[in-house]
């Protein structure tokens, strides 16, 4: 089971269950993030390494890592 660290509690309820499942599968090998893109889509993605230093129009909602 993956560990999920919610970074944005206000956006967390908007995350689709299939995106969470995708992030958990991806996190078996390396950490990934759930983020809202500038176009409003919520996706699982490889992050910049540290969501605190990300630039652009991406809002990180959660960090997902191996359990």
C-alpha positions in Angstrom: 0.0 0.0 0.0 1.3 3.4 -1.0 1.7 6.2 1.5 -0.2 9.4 0.6 0.8 12.8 2.1 -1.9 15.3 1.3 -0.5 18.7 0.6 -3.7 20.6 -0.3 -6.6 19.5 1.9 -9.0 21.8 0.0 -8.4 20.1 -3.4 -8.1 16.5 -2.1 -11.8 15.8 -2.3 -11.7 16.7 -6.0 -9.2 14.0 -6.9 -10.8 11.2 -8.9 -10.4 7.7 -7.5 -8.8 6.5 -10.7 -6.1 9.1 -10.4 -5.3 8.0 -6.9 -5.1 4.4 -8.1 -2.8 5.4 -10.9 -0.5 7.3 -8.5 -0.4 4.3 -6.1 0.6 2.0 -8.9 3.3 4.4 -10.1 4.6 4.9 -6.5 5.7 1.2 -6.3 8.9 2.1 -8.0 9.4 5.9 -7.3 7.5 8.7 -5.6 5.0 10.6 -7.7 2.6 13.4 -7.2 -1.1 14.1 -7.7 -1.5 17.6 -9.2 -4.0 20.0 -10.7 -2.7 21.4 -14.0 -3.4 24.9 -15.2 -6.1 23.6 -17.5 -8.0 22.1 -14.4 -7.2 18.5 -15.0 -6.1 16.5 -12.0 -3.4 14.0 -12.9 -0.8 11.6 -11.4 2.7 12.8 -12.5 6.4 12.6 -12.0 7.2 15.7 -10.0 10.1 18.1 -10.0 11.6 16.3 -7.1 10.3 18.7 -4.6 6.8 20.2 -4.8 7.9 23.1 -2.7 10.1 24.5 -5.4 7.9 23.7 -8.4 7.3 26.5 -10.9 4.5 27.1 -13.5 0.8 26.5 -13.3 0.8 23.2 -11.4 -0.8 22.9 -7.9 0.5 19.8 -6.0 -2.3 18.1 -4.1 -0.6 15.1 -2.7 2.7 13.2 -2.7 2.5 9.5 -3.1 5.4 7.2 -2.1 6.1 3.5 -1.6 4.6 2.0 1.5 
